[in-house]
Amino acid sequence: MARQNQLLFATDWLTYRGENLQLSDTAAPIRAGDVIAQVVASGPTLRNSAMPEMFESLIFGAREELVISTPYYVPNQSMQEALCAAAYRGVRTVLILPARNDSREVAAASRSYYGALLAGGVEIREYRGGLLHSKTLTLDGEITLIGSANMDRRSFDLNYENNILLYDPATTRAVRTRQQSYMDSSRIVLEIEVANWSMGRRLWNNVVAMLGPVL
């Protein structure tokens, strides 16, 4: 895993400094003891679709439980539908977001998606212990995804991001325990609460969401 990140650093160094550090390509998944890991990088000059494709593949692969924490949730349509589809087929699907965001606009855009998520059966929990900036995904007690990418279109289409995908039940248990601490410090968002939002609030959320690609 360290070697893969070295390769990523060398690639960026070559791009911006013009100096080839001549590291061999080690992009394939690697095994460190009993842990299988894969570094996944994306960006506007790389294969920028790699990150959303990985998220969607993991979501569609869930069979029992999918728990995600992210500070910014401004998805594309396929990502939103993937989460709803997971809940529809009986997967416990939990999305943990900050109750108070550092961006009023991003918070509004995120909440524009609440209605459809809740109708699909996704559990939404708003963390009340400050700005939750942890980007984590655990899947069926076996797979973990951590890294820099948010679940928003800026991360997927504009930013350079680096995530690490791990297949290891022990690591996943540790991350899942941390996610549980987030949930224990969160409030559950109810469908009736969202249904009772004022027309003005709905309009603001939806108008801001139209700017999703640049938020």
N, CA, C and O of each residue as an XYZ file, in Angstrom:
860
protein
N       0.827     -1.195      0.000
C       0.000      0.000      0.000
C       0.871      1.259      0.000
O       0.580      2.230     -0.698
N       1.943      1.224      0.793
C       2.873      2.357      0.795
C       3.498      2.524     -0.578
O       3.695      3.645     -1.048
N       3.815      1.390     -1.229
C       4.420      1.448     -2.563
C       3.453      2.072     -3.569
O       3.867      2.845     -4.433
N       2.186      1.740     -3.459
C       1.197      2.321     -4.365
C       1.104      3.833     -4.175
O       0.992      4.575     -5.151
N       1.151      4.286     -2.935
C       1.109      5.718     -2.684
C       2.395      6.401     -3.149
O       2.364      7.559     -3.564
N       3.505      5.704     -3.085
C       4.745      6.249     -3.637
C       4.618      6.449     -5.139
O       5.069      7.455     -5.686
N       3.997      5.472     -5.798
C       3.789      5.589     -7.242
C       2.900      6.776     -7.565
O       3.152      7.507     -8.524
N       1.857      6.967     -6.763
C       0.969      8.110     -6.977
C       1.722      9.421     -6.788
O       1.548     10.358     -7.567
N       2.558      9.489     -5.753
C       3.352     10.690     -5.525
C       4.298     10.935     -6.704
O       4.452     12.069     -7.158
N       4.925      9.870     -7.192
C       5.858     10.010     -8.305
C       5.150     10.504     -9.563
O       5.708     11.285    -10.335
N       3.918     10.043     -9.761
C       3.140     10.485    -10.921
C       2.840     11.976    -10.827
O       2.981     12.710    -11.806
N       2.422     12.419     -9.633
C       2.148     13.847     -9.438
C       3.424     14.671     -9.572
O       3.402     15.766    -10.133
N       4.534     14.148     -9.060
C       5.819     14.858     -9.131
C       6.238     15.057    -10.580
O       6.714     16.126    -10.963
N       6.052     13.998    -11.385
C       6.393     14.094    -12.805
C       5.515     15.139    -13.495
O       5.991     15.902    -14.335
N       4.224     15.168    -13.133
C       3.298     16.104    -13.763
C       3.684     17.553    -13.478
O       3.660     18.395    -14.376
N       4.040     17.840    -12.230
C       4.233     19.230    -11.821
C       5.689     19.671    -11.776
O       5.975     20.867    -11.816
N       6.626     18.703    -11.694
C       8.042     19.058    -11.641
C       8.819     18.618    -12.869
O       9.939     19.075    -13.100
N       8.222     17.727    -13.659
C       8.890     17.269    -14.866
C      10.034     16.313    -14.602
O      10.848     16.066    -15.491
N      10.110     15.777    -13.410
C      11.196     14.858    -13.053
C      10.640     13.454    -12.860
O       9.709     13.253    -12.080
N      11.208     12.486    -13.568
C      10.754     11.100    -13.477
C      11.501     10.390    -12.355
O      12.712     10.188    -12.447
N      10.797     10.014    -11.307
C      11.420      9.326    -10.172
C      11.639      7.841    -10.441
O      12.263      7.144     -9.641
N      11.121      7.358    -11.576
C      11.391      6.013    -12.081
C      11.017      4.910    -11.097
O      11.794      3.988    -10.849
N       9.836      5.020    -10.554
C       9.314      3.929     -9.737
C       8.572      2.957    -10.632
O       7.898      3.369    -11.576
N       8.689      1.675    -10.346
C       7.985      0.680    -11.142
C       6.499      0.729    -10.843
O       6.086      1.132     -9.756
N       5.708      0.319    -11.805
C       4.254      0.354    -11.670
C       3.797     -0.750    -10.713
O       4.031     -1.932    -10.963
N       3.141     -0.354     -9.613
C       2.606     -1.326     -8.657
C       1.140     -1.012     -8.385
O       0.703     -0.981     -7.234
N       0.405     -0.786     -9.430
C      -0.981     -0.348     -9.277
C      -1.939     -1.489     -8.959
O      -3.076     -1.238     -8.557
N      -1.508     -2.738     -9.130
C      -2.396     -3.862     -8.862
C      -2.654     -4.000     -7.366
O      -1.845     -3.540     -6.560
N      -3.766     -4.624     -6.977
C      -4.017     -4.843     -5.550
C      -2.859     -5.595     -4.910
O      -2.264     -6.471     -5.538
N      -2.540     -5.262     -3.675
C      -1.419     -5.885     -2.990
C      -1.909     -6.508     -1.689
O      -2.961     -6.145     -1.164
N      -1.119     -7.458     -1.181
C      -1.451     -8.126      0.073
C      -0.369     -7.790      1.090
O       0.818     -8.000      0.843
N      -0.793     -7.267      2.234
C       0.119     -6.988      3.336
C      -0.336     -7.859      4.501
O      -1.259     -7.493      5.229
N       0.303     -9.001      4.678
C      -0.184     -9.964      5.648
C      -1.497    -10.535      5.159
O      -1.566    -11.087      4.061
N      -2.538    -10.409      5.961
C      -3.859    -10.908      5.580
C      -4.738     -9.824      4.977
O      -5.907    -10.074      4.684
N      -4.201     -8.628      4.787
C      -4.976     -7.499      4.288
C      -4.727     -7.299      2.797
O      -3.583     -7.179      2.360
N      -5.798     -7.266      2.030
C      -5.701     -6.937      0.608
C      -6.113     -5.486      0.455
O      -7.185     -5.086      0.911
N      -5.252     -4.687     -0.194
C      -5.500     -3.245     -0.287
C      -5.263     -2.753     -1.699
O      -4.459     -3.311     -2.446
N      -5.980     -1.697     -2.049
C      -5.840     -1.081     -3.366
C      -5.954      0.427     -3.224
O      -6.948      0.931     -2.701
N      -4.949      1.143     -3.685
C      -5.009      2.597     -3.726
C      -5.739      3.011     -4.999
O      -5.419      2.533     -6.087
N      -6.713      3.892     -4.863
C      -7.492      4.369     -6.008
C      -7.385      5.892     -6.049
O      -7.822      6.582     -5.127
N      -6.803      6.401     -7.121
C      -6.643      7.846     -7.287
C      -7.431      8.312     -8.500
O      -7.614      7.567     -9.463
N      -7.894      9.553     -8.442
C      -8.621     10.112     -9.581
C      -8.396     11.617     -9.620
O      -7.930     12.215     -8.650
N      -8.727     12.211    -10.741
C      -8.562     13.647    -10.907
C      -8.873     14.044    -12.324
O      -9.042     13.182    -13.186
N      -8.953     15.344    -12.585
C      -9.352     15.811    -13.917
C      -8.377     15.431    -15.020
O      -8.770     15.372    -16.186
N      -7.094     15.167    -14.682
C      -6.133     14.752    -15.703
C      -5.892     13.246    -15.664
O      -5.107     12.715    -16.449
N      -6.575     12.560    -14.738
C      -6.511     11.108    -14.664
C      -7.852     10.555    -15.122
O      -8.612     11.248    -15.798
N      -8.144      9.330    -14.763
C      -9.460      8.757    -15.087
C     -10.428      9.184    -13.998
O     -10.643      8.461    -13.025
N     -11.015     10.371    -14.171
C     -11.802     10.957    -13.088
C     -13.031     10.145    -12.738
O     -13.577     10.304    -11.646
N     -13.486      9.275    -13.638
C     -14.671      8.469    -13.338
C     -14.358      7.291    -12.422
O     -15.274      6.610    -11.961
N     -13.081      7.042    -12.152
C     -12.717      5.883    -11.333
C     -13.335      5.946     -9.942
O     -13.790      4.929     -9.418
N     -13.354      7.146     -9.335
C     -13.843      7.256     -7.966
C     -15.340      6.997     -7.862
O     -15.744      6.158     -7.058
N     -16.192      7.683     -8.645
C     -17.625      7.370     -8.539
C     -17.952      5.946     -8.944
O     -18.859      5.336     -8.379
N     -17.221      5.400     -9.920
C     -17.464      4.017    -10.323
C     -17.160      3.058     -9.178
O     -17.878      2.077     -8.982
N     -16.103      3.336     -8.423
C     -15.765      2.485     -7.293
C     -16.838      2.584     -6.209
O     -17.278      1.566     -5.674
N     -17.256      3.801     -5.888
C     -18.315      3.972     -4.889
C     -19.569      3.205     -5.308
O     -20.155      2.484     -4.501
N     -19.974      3.357     -6.543
C     -21.197      2.719     -6.999
C     -21.064      1.202     -7.005
O     -22.013      0.495     -6.665
N     -19.890      0.693     -7.390
C     -19.681     -0.758     -7.385
C     -19.800     -1.325     -5.979
O     -20.395     -2.384     -5.776
N     -19.228     -0.614     -5.005
C     -19.332     -1.059     -3.621
C     -20.781     -1.017     -3.140
O     -21.250     -1.953     -2.493
N     -21.482      0.058     -3.453
C     -22.870      0.186     -3.018
C     -23.723     -0.928     -3.615
O     -24.532     -1.535     -2.913
N     -23.548     -1.195     -4.892
C     -24.329     -2.254     -5.532
C     -23.926     -3.634     -5.033
O     -24.705     -4.583     -5.131
N     -22.707     -3.752     -4.496
C     -22.252     -5.041     -3.985
C     -22.708     -5.344     -2.577
O     -22.527     -6.468     -2.109
N     -23.295     -4.378     -1.882
C     -23.713     -4.581     -0.495
C     -24.835     -5.611     -0.426
O     -25.742     -5.627     -1.258
N     -24.750     -6.469      0.586
C     -25.767     -7.502      0.783
C     -26.451     -7.409      2.141
O     -27.614     -7.792      2.268
N     -25.751     -6.906      3.161
C     -26.332     -6.858      4.502
C     -26.321     -5.455      5.102
O     -27.350     -4.985      5.589
N     -25.176     -4.782      5.073
C     -25.084     -3.468      5.709
C     -24.092     -2.589      4.969
O     -23.022     -3.035      4.556
N     -24.471     -1.337      4.813
C     -23.634     -0.325      4.183
C     -23.710      0.931      5.036
O     -24.785      1.510      5.191
N     -22.574      1.359      5.594
C     -22.538      2.555      6.427
C     -21.529      3.528      5.837
O     -20.381      3.161      5.586
N     -21.951      4.765      5.616
C     -21.113      5.774      4.978
C     -21.127      7.037      5.810
O     -22.188      7.479      6.251
N     -19.959      7.625      6.030
C     -19.883      8.970      6.601
C     -19.167      9.865      5.602
O     -18.164      9.475      5.003
N     -19.693     11.062      5.433
C     -19.082     12.029      4.528
C     -19.527     13.434      4.927
O     -20.686     13.622      5.296
N     -18.647     14.414      4.863
C     -19.071     15.772      5.216
C     -19.927     16.440      4.146
O     -20.736     17.318      4.448
N     -19.745     16.024      2.899
C     -20.431     16.673      1.786
C     -21.117     15.618      0.926
O     -20.457     14.747      0.359
N     -22.430     15.698      0.832
C     -23.194     14.766      0.011
C     -23.953     15.550     -1.052
O     -25.039     16.074     -0.806
N     -23.360     15.617     -2.235
C     -24.001     16.255     -3.393
C     -23.762     15.313     -4.571
O     -22.905     15.584     -5.412
N     -24.508     14.213     -4.641
C     -24.207     13.134     -5.580
C     -24.712     13.408     -6.985
O     -25.528     14.302     -7.208
N     -24.212     12.621     -7.927
C     -24.852     12.594     -9.236
C     -26.054     11.651     -9.148
O     -26.258     10.995     -8.126
N     -26.831     11.586    -10.197
C     -28.075     10.823    -10.148
C     -27.819      9.337     -9.924
O     -28.543      8.695     -9.163
N     -26.800      8.784    -10.575
C     -26.549      7.352    -10.440
C     -26.119      6.988     -9.027
O     -26.454      5.906     -8.545
N     -25.381      7.873     -8.347
C     -24.969      7.611     -6.969
C     -26.183      7.627     -6.044
O     -26.327      6.758     -5.184
N     -27.041      8.603     -6.222
C     -28.263      8.684     -5.419
C     -29.126      7.442     -5.618
O     -29.639      6.876     -4.653
N     -29.280      7.030     -6.846
C     -30.102      5.865     -7.143
C     -29.476      4.588     -6.606
O     -30.194      3.681     -6.188
N     -28.154      4.500     -6.610
C     -27.480      3.316     -6.079
C     -27.759      3.153     -4.589
O     -28.027      2.045     -4.124
N     -27.697      4.255     -3.836
C     -27.985      4.191     -2.406
C     -29.431      3.773     -2.157
O     -29.704      2.927     -1.305
N     -30.348      4.368     -2.902
C     -31.753      3.990     -2.741
C     -31.968      2.525     -3.105
O     -32.732      1.827     -2.438
N     -31.303      2.058     -4.150
C     -31.450      0.666     -4.573
C     -30.948     -0.292     -3.509
O     -31.533     -1.355     -3.303
N     -29.857      0.078     -2.825
C     -29.341     -0.773     -1.747
C     -30.389     -0.926     -0.650
O     -30.649     -2.036     -0.187
N     -30.988      0.185     -0.235
C     -32.012      0.116      0.801
C     -33.251     -0.625      0.326
O     -33.853     -1.380      1.090
N     -33.640     -0.415     -0.933
C     -34.814     -1.089     -1.483
C     -34.679     -2.607     -1.391
O     -35.660     -3.303     -1.129
N     -33.470     -3.122     -1.606
C     -33.314     -4.576     -1.625
C     -33.018     -5.158     -0.241
O     -32.634     -6.321     -0.125
N     -33.195     -4.357      0.795
C     -33.105     -4.870      2.144
C     -31.787     -4.687      2.846
O     -31.619     -5.174      3.964
N     -30.842     -4.001      2.228
C     -29.559     -3.720      2.867
C     -29.752     -2.582      3.866
O     -30.331     -1.552      3.518
N     -29.280     -2.748      5.090
C     -29.307     -1.622      6.016
C     -28.329     -0.579      5.500
O     -27.119     -0.809      5.479
N     -28.848      0.553      5.087
C     -28.050      1.598      4.445
C     -28.106      2.847      5.306
O     -29.170      3.439      5.484
N     -26.951      3.248      5.842
C     -26.870      4.381      6.760
C     -25.953      5.437      6.169
O     -24.832      5.142      5.755
N     -26.440      6.673      6.134
C     -25.660      7.805      5.652
C     -25.506      8.796      6.806
O     -26.494      9.326      7.315
N     -24.245      9.043      7.217
C     -23.956      9.935      8.342
C     -23.387     11.239      7.796
O     -22.357     11.247      7.122
N     -24.071     12.338      8.095
C     -23.680     13.661      7.612
C     -23.596     14.615      8.803
O     -24.199     14.348      9.842
N     -22.867     15.715      8.675
C     -22.828     16.677      9.778
C     -24.145     17.429      9.910
O     -24.742     17.831      8.911
N     -24.593     17.618     11.146
C     -25.804     18.402     11.371
C     -25.569     19.861     10.999
O     -26.466     20.545     10.505
N     -24.337     20.329     11.249
C     -23.992     21.705     10.911
C     -22.757     21.686     10.027
O     -21.671     21.298     10.457
N     -22.943     22.110      8.791
C     -21.861     22.079      7.816
C     -21.097     23.396      7.826
O     -21.602     24.413      8.300
N     -19.873     23.370      7.299
C     -19.110     24.611      7.196
C     -19.500     25.411      5.962
O     -19.007     26.519      5.752
N     -20.394     24.845      5.143
C     -20.904     25.550      3.969
C     -22.427     25.490      3.987
O     -23.019     24.415      3.890
N     -23.044     26.642      4.110
C     -24.514     26.707      4.116
C     -25.093     26.177      2.813
O     -26.135     25.522      2.801
N     -24.410     26.466      1.729
C     -24.896     26.031      0.418
C     -24.810     24.508      0.271
O     -25.750     23.875     -0.210
N     -23.694     23.928      0.682
C     -23.541     22.473      0.580
C     -24.552     21.769      1.470
O     -25.125     20.751      1.081
N     -24.773     22.310      2.669
C     -25.768     21.716      3.568
C     -27.145     21.711      2.921
O     -27.867     20.716      2.992
N     -27.505     22.814      2.295
C     -28.810     22.898      1.634
C     -28.900     21.913      0.485
O     -29.909     21.226      0.327
N     -27.845     21.842     -0.317
C     -27.847     20.914     -1.450
C     -27.971     19.477     -0.963
O     -28.717     18.685     -1.539
N     -27.240     19.140      0.096
C     -27.298     17.781      0.641
C     -28.714     17.434      1.058
O     -29.195     16.334      0.787
N     -29.382     18.370      1.717
C     -30.717     18.088      2.248
C     -31.772     18.007      1.152
O     -32.866     17.491      1.383
N     -31.457     18.509     -0.032
C     -32.413     18.372     -1.136
C     -32.601     16.908     -1.539
O     -33.584     16.561     -2.194
N     -31.653     16.054     -1.145
C     -31.727     14.630     -1.494
C     -32.361     13.786     -0.400
O     -32.581     12.590     -0.591
N     -32.657     14.390      0.741
C     -33.147     13.619      1.881
C     -34.460     12.901      1.591
O     -34.617     11.729      1.932
N     -35.390     13.592      0.969
C     -36.712     13.018      0.754
C     -36.659     11.696      0.019
O     -37.260     10.713      0.452
N     -35.932     11.668     -1.107
C     -35.849     10.442     -1.904
C     -35.093      9.349     -1.162
O     -35.454      8.175     -1.248
N     -34.039      9.730     -0.427
C     -33.282      8.738      0.334
C     -34.150      8.089      1.407
O     -34.161      6.866      1.549
N     -34.874      8.910      2.159
C     -35.719      8.383      3.221
C     -36.856      7.545      2.659
O     -37.204      6.512      3.230
N     -37.436      7.977      1.553
C     -38.507      7.202      0.919
C     -37.995      5.840      0.466
O     -38.747      4.866      0.449
N     -36.716      5.773      0.098
C     -36.123      4.513     -0.330
C     -35.711      3.615      0.811
O     -35.384      2.447      0.601
N     -35.724      4.161      2.042
C     -35.354      3.342      3.189
C     -33.962      3.589      3.724
O     -33.508      2.863      4.608
N     -33.270      4.598      3.211
C     -31.939      4.931      3.713
C     -32.081      5.621      5.070
O     -32.922      6.505      5.233
N     -31.266      5.222      6.037
C     -31.219      5.901      7.336
C     -30.279      7.104      7.222
O     -29.124      6.963      6.822
N     -30.781      8.272      7.572
C     -29.945      9.474      7.569
C     -29.740      9.912      9.008
O     -30.700     10.084      9.759
N     -28.489     10.089      9.385
C     -28.158     10.543     10.730
C     -27.279     11.780     10.630
O     -26.284     11.792      9.906
N     -27.651     12.808     11.357
C     -26.887     14.050     11.356
C     -26.055     14.141     12.638
O     -26.584     14.201     13.749
N     -24.753     14.148     12.443
C     -23.791     14.166     13.549
C     -23.792     15.536     14.216
O     -23.699     16.560     13.539
N     -23.896     15.555     15.548
C     -24.037     16.798     16.288
C     -22.769     17.215     17.037
O     -22.798     18.181     17.799
N     -21.668     16.508     16.834
C     -20.446     16.809     17.580
C     -19.484     17.724     16.857
O     -18.288     17.708     17.148
N     -19.975     18.523     15.919
C     -19.114     19.399     15.132
C     -19.141     18.978     13.672
O     -19.956     18.150     13.265
N     -18.241     19.556     12.895
C     -18.179     19.193     11.472
C     -17.529     17.818     11.324
O     -16.319     17.670     11.491
N     -18.335     16.833     11.015
C     -17.818     15.493     10.781
C     -17.126     15.473      9.423
O     -17.780     15.583      8.385
N     -15.799     15.332      9.433
C     -15.043     15.384      8.181
C     -14.505     14.014      7.788
O     -13.702     13.907      6.860
N     -14.933     12.981      8.475
C     -14.468     11.626      8.208
C     -15.159     11.073      6.964
O     -16.385     11.104      6.857
N     -14.354     10.566      6.022
C     -14.897      9.970      4.804
C     -14.669      8.463      4.898
O     -13.576      7.977      4.608
N     -15.696      7.734      5.301
C     -15.559      6.296      5.512
C     -16.713      5.549      4.872
O     -17.818      6.075      4.731
N     -16.436      4.316      4.490
C     -17.469      3.410      4.000
C     -17.116      2.020      4.497
O     -15.992      1.561      4.298
N     -18.065      1.340      5.144
C     -17.879     -0.064      5.500
C     -18.977     -0.879      4.864
O     -20.115     -0.429      4.731
N     -18.616     -2.096      4.470
C     -19.508     -2.924      3.673
C     -19.516     -4.350      4.216
O     -18.498     -5.040      4.186
N     -20.671     -4.782      4.712
C     -20.895     -6.176      5.106
C     -19.859     -6.713      6.085
O     -19.592     -7.915      6.105
N     -19.269     -5.832      6.902
C     -18.312     -6.280      7.900
C     -16.997     -6.770      7.361
O     -16.218     -7.373      8.099
N     -16.720     -6.528      6.076
C     -15.509     -7.069      5.459
C     -14.677     -6.025      4.716
O     -13.449     -6.113      4.696
N     -15.325     -5.053      4.114
C     -14.644     -4.124      3.212
C     -14.725     -2.718      3.773
O     -15.762     -2.302      4.291
N     -13.612     -1.983      3.664
C     -13.537     -0.601      4.117
C     -12.977      0.273      3.005
O     -12.061     -0.124      2.285
N     -13.539      1.460      2.877
C     -13.002      2.482      1.976
C     -12.780      3.745      2.793
O     -13.708      4.252      3.424
N     -11.561      4.249      2.784
C     -11.238      5.502      3.457
C     -10.415      6.356      2.505
O      -9.814      5.839      1.563
N     -10.388      7.654      2.746
C      -9.566      8.505      1.898
C     -10.053      9.936      1.873
O     -10.704     10.406      2.806
N      -9.729     10.617      0.794
C     -10.002     12.056      0.715
C     -11.288     12.395     -0.011
O     -11.773     13.520      0.110
N     -11.862     11.458     -0.767
C     -12.999     11.777     -1.629
C     -14.289     11.911     -0.843
O     -14.653     11.018     -0.078
N     -14.975     13.020     -1.030
C     -16.333     13.186     -0.534
C     -17.303     12.582     -1.530
O     -16.931     12.267     -2.660
N     -18.543     12.422     -1.108
C     -19.560     11.946     -2.046
C     -20.241     13.152     -2.688
O     -21.432     13.395     -2.497
N     -19.451     13.894     -3.449
C     -19.983     15.054     -4.149
C     -19.340     15.156     -5.523
O     -18.327     14.515     -5.805
N     -19.936     15.954     -6.350
C     -19.492     16.024     -7.743
C     -18.157     16.736     -7.888
O     -17.436     16.503     -8.858
N     -17.821     17.594     -6.946
C     -16.507     18.236     -6.997
C     -15.403     17.187     -6.806
O     -14.409     17.185     -7.533
N     -15.584     16.309     -5.839
C     -14.596     15.248     -5.628
C     -14.541     14.305     -6.821
O     -13.466     13.853     -7.216
N     -15.709     14.009     -7.394
C     -15.746     13.029     -8.472
C     -15.284     13.581     -9.811
O     -14.754     12.833    -10.632
N     -15.474     14.873    -10.048
C     -15.211     15.418    -11.381
C     -14.080     16.446    -11.452
O     -13.464     16.607    -12.505
N     -13.798     17.144    -10.347
C     -12.875     18.270    -10.420
C     -11.597     18.093     -9.611
O     -10.528     18.523    -10.046
N     -11.691     17.467     -8.443
C     -10.547     17.420     -7.538
C      -9.661     16.197     -7.774
O     -10.104     15.183     -8.313
N      -8.406     16.317     -7.358
C      -7.531     15.150     -7.249
C      -7.818     14.488     -5.911
O      -7.778     15.144     -4.870
N      -8.108     13.193     -5.932
C      -8.466     12.467     -4.719
C      -7.669     11.168     -4.625
O      -7.201     10.631     -5.629
N      -7.527     10.680     -3.395
C      -6.809      9.434     -3.151
C      -7.535      8.654     -2.064
O      -7.619      9.109     -0.924
N      -8.055      7.495     -2.405
C      -8.727      6.621     -1.453
C      -8.015      5.276     -1.378
O      -7.289      4.891     -2.294
N      -8.234      4.571     -0.273
C      -7.670      3.236     -0.096
C      -8.810      2.275      0.193
O      -9.599      2.477      1.116
N      -8.882      1.227     -0.614
C      -9.883      0.180     -0.460
C      -9.218     -1.021      0.198
O      -8.196     -1.512     -0.281
N      -9.804     -1.494      1.306
C      -9.221     -2.602      2.048
C     -10.230     -3.729      2.209
O     -11.397     -3.505      2.531
N      -9.748     -4.949      1.977
C     -10.554     -6.126      2.272
C      -9.950     -6.789      3.496
O      -8.967     -7.524      3.399
N     -10.557     -6.517      4.668
C     -10.032     -7.046      5.918
C     -11.087     -6.896      7.004
O     -11.406     -5.769      7.383
N     -11.638     -7.988      7.518
C     -12.672     -7.895      8.548
C     -12.213     -7.177      9.813
O     -12.999     -6.440     10.408
N     -10.967     -7.367     10.243
C     -10.491     -6.733     11.476
C     -10.459     -5.221     11.326
O     -10.934     -4.499     12.203
N      -9.899     -4.736     10.215
C      -9.867     -3.299      9.967
C     -11.281     -2.747      9.845
O     -11.590     -1.673     10.360
N     -12.132     -3.496      9.158
C     -13.510     -3.051      8.969
C     -14.245     -2.961     10.304
O     -15.033     -2.038     10.511
N     -14.000     -3.902     11.210
C     -14.622     -3.829     12.533
C     -14.191     -2.564     13.272
O     -15.004     -1.905     13.922
N     -12.904     -2.235     13.165
C     -12.399     -1.037     13.847
C     -13.039      0.223     13.280
O     -13.443      1.105     14.037
N     -13.135      0.317     11.956
C     -13.754      1.490     11.328
C     -15.246      1.529     11.637
O     -15.815      2.595     11.873
N     -15.875      0.348     11.633
C     -17.311      0.296     11.928
C     -17.589      0.742     13.370
O     -18.611      1.374     13.638
N     -16.692      0.416     14.282
C     -16.822      0.884     15.661
C     -16.756      2.406     15.720
O     -17.522      3.035     16.450
N     -15.847      2.996     14.956
C     -15.745      4.447     14.901
C     -17.031      5.048     14.299
O     -17.542      6.058     14.783
N     -17.534      4.415     13.253
C     -18.782      4.895     12.661
C     -19.929      4.836     13.671
O     -20.791      5.714     13.697
N     -19.929      3.793     14.499
C     -20.984      3.680     15.501
C     -20.912      4.833     16.500
O     -21.942      5.325     16.960
N     -19.694      5.260     16.833
C     -19.561      6.413     17.727
C     -20.144      7.670     17.092
O     -20.711      8.513     17.786
N     -20.003      7.798     15.757
C     -20.637      8.921     15.066
C     -22.159      8.828     15.192
O     -22.833      9.817     15.478
N     -22.687      7.618     14.972
C     -24.144      7.443     15.027
C     -24.684      7.698     16.417
O     -25.773      8.249     16.577
N     -23.916      7.292     17.437
C     -24.351      7.512     18.810
C     -24.414      8.995     19.159
O     -25.111      9.393     20.092
N     -23.679      9.810     18.401
C     -23.675     11.261     18.630
C     -24.491     11.992     17.561
O     -24.270     13.175     17.302
N     -25.421     11.286     16.954
C     -26.202     11.852     15.852
C     -27.688     11.829     16.174
O     -28.151     11.082     17.036
N     -28.409     12.662     15.460
C     -29.871     12.612     15.499
C     -30.366     11.936     14.225
O     -29.806     12.123     13.145
N     -31.427     11.146     14.372
C     -32.015     10.465     13.223
C     -32.969     11.417     12.509
O     -33.834     12.023     13.142
N     -32.816     11.548     11.223
C     -33.704     12.397     10.428
C     -34.923     11.569     10.029
O     -34.783     10.502      9.431
N     -36.105     12.054     10.355
C     -37.336     11.326     10.088
C     -37.985     11.808      8.796
O     -37.877     12.977      8.425
N     -38.658     10.888      8.124
C     -39.302     11.224      6.855
C     -40.382     12.283      7.056
O     -40.533     13.177      6.223
N     -41.134     12.191      8.150
C     -42.200     13.168      8.394
C     -41.633     14.562      8.627
O     -42.255     15.560      8.265
N     -40.453     14.626      9.230
C     -39.785     15.915      9.451
C     -39.478     16.600      8.127
O     -39.730     17.793      7.957
N     -38.929     15.829      7.191
C     -38.583     16.388      5.878
C     -39.850     16.763      5.119
O     -39.883     17.779      4.424
N     -40.894     15.942      5.250
C     -42.161     16.231      4.564
C     -42.780     17.533      5.050
O     -43.531     18.175      4.316
N     -42.472     17.929      6.283
C     -43.054     19.142      6.862
C     -42.199     20.387      6.651
O     -42.543     21.461      7.145
N     -41.090     20.258      5.925
C     -40.300     21.447      5.623
C     -41.141     22.449      4.838
O     -42.003     22.064      4.048
N     -40.887     23.716      5.057
C     -41.638     24.751      4.361
C     -41.290     24.776      2.874
O     -40.241     24.286      2.454
N     -42.200     25.361      2.090
C     -41.950     25.481      0.656
C     -40.705     26.318      0.397
O     -39.945     26.021     -0.525
N     -40.483     27.365      1.202
C     -39.298     28.193      1.025
C     -38.014     27.421      1.249
O     -37.043     27.595      0.512
N     -38.002     26.568      2.264
C     -36.809     25.776      2.534
C     -36.566     24.776      1.414
O     -35.424     24.584      0.994
N     -37.617     24.140      0.928
C     -37.472     23.187     -0.177
C     -36.929     23.889     -1.426
O     -36.048     23.373     -2.114
N     -37.474     25.072     -1.700
C     -37.030     25.816     -2.880
C     -35.560     26.177     -2.773
O     -34.811     26.022     -3.738
N     -35.135     26.659     -1.603
C     -33.733     27.005     -1.396
C     -32.839     25.787     -1.588
O     -31.827     25.873     -2.285
N     -33.191     24.657     -0.986
C     -32.394     23.433     -1.113
C     -32.274     23.011     -2.566
O     -31.185     22.673     -3.031
N     -33.383     23.029     -3.280
C     -33.381     22.537     -4.667
C     -32.643     23.480     -5.606
O     -31.953     23.028     -6.520
N     -32.779     24.778     -5.393
C     -32.079     25.751     -6.245
C     -30.582     25.608     -6.049
O     -29.827     25.591     -7.021
N     -30.142     25.503     -4.794
C     -28.712     25.353     -4.520
C     -28.191     24.043     -5.101
O     -27.069     23.998     -5.606
N     -28.997     22.964     -5.038
C     -28.559     21.681     -5.562
C     -28.264     21.733     -7.050
O     -27.466     20.939     -7.548
N     -28.898     22.658     -7.771
C     -28.624     22.800     -9.203
C     -27.184     23.220     -9.457
O     -26.655     23.019    -10.551
N     -26.547     23.809     -8.435
C     -25.143     24.224     -8.553
C     -24.191     23.132     -8.073
O     -23.003     23.383     -7.874
N     -24.713     21.924     -7.888
C     -23.939     20.828     -7.336
C     -22.549     20.626     -7.921
O     -21.609     20.402     -7.159
N     -22.375     20.692     -9.231
C     -21.043     20.431     -9.801
C     -19.969     21.408     -9.369
O     -18.783     21.096     -9.478
N     -20.349     22.588     -8.879
C     -19.312     23.581     -8.510
C     -19.278     23.866     -7.006
O     -18.491     24.701     -6.558
N     -20.125     23.182     -6.216
C     -20.142     23.420     -4.773
C     -18.907     22.805     -4.105
O     -18.748     22.904     -2.889
